[in-house]
Amino acid sequence: MSSDRIWSAEELLELSPAERDEIIRAGITSDLSAAPPHLLEQARADVSAHLNSAD
């Protein structure tokens, strides 16, 4: 199943638990080179802001 697809709640509820699990797992990556650059930039900014507020 395509990990690029956006699924509605209704569509997901029509699937079996195993199919839903497959879709969720297909959308998870631990390879940062596969993440969109804007997502990484925002995550870095959020972490930096959090660390700076903790000082």
Phi and psi in degrees as a GROMACS rama.xvg file:
@    title "Ramachandran Plot"
@    xaxis  label "Phi"
@    yaxis  label "Psi"
@TYPE xy
-74.6174  129.545  SER-2
-82.8092  -9.99044  SER-3
-84.7419  -13.1138  ASP-4
-76.2987  144.518  ARG-5
-100.339  122.298  ILE-6
-100.564  139.787  TRP-7
-82.9886  161.258  SER-8
-60.8254  -39.5571  ALA-9
-62.4962  -42.1044  GLU-10
-64.149  -42.8103  GLU-11
-64.7304  -37.5484  LEU-12
-68.8231  -21.917  LEU-13
-77.1829  -14.2767  GLU-14
-89.664  162.346  LEU-15
-74.7371  159.657  SER-16
-55.3334  -37.4358  PRO-17
-65.8939  -40.0188  ALA-18
-66.3892  -41.4896  GLU-19
-62.7394  -42.751  ARG-20
-60.2454  -42.2383  ASP-21
-61.4413  -41.545  GLU-22
-65.3421  -45.0554  ILE-23
-62.3595  -47.6336  ILE-24
-64.3132  -32.4677  ARG-25
-67.4398  -24.3022  ALA-26
-89.7106  -2.18849  GLY-27
-101.803  132.606  ILE-28
-136.362  148.51  THR-29
-109.297  2.76388  SER-30
-92.6626  104.521  ASP-31
-62.7102  -23.4987  LEU-32
-69.9572  -16.5226  SER-33
-89.5263  -9.8745  ALA-34
-81.7868  145.568  ALA-35
-62.0353  136.272  PRO-36
-54.5849  -39.1905  PRO-37
-65.4278  -30.9596  HIS-38
-68.1245  -43.026  LEU-39
-65.3271  -41.1979  LEU-40
-61.6428  -43.6757  GLU-41
-66.2269  -41.0773  GLN-42
-62.92  -42.8741  ALA-43
-63.0792  -42.4854  ARG-44
-63.7389  -42.1235  ALA-45
-64.0762  -44.424  ASP-46
-65.1127  -43.4451  VAL-47
-60.4595  -45.3693  SER-48
-62.3852  -40.6844  ALA-49
-63.8178  -45.3305  HIS-50
-64.7663  -39.3969  LEU-51
-68.0683  -31.3518  ASN-52
-76.8464  -20.3432  SER-53
-81.0963  -14.5397  ALA-54
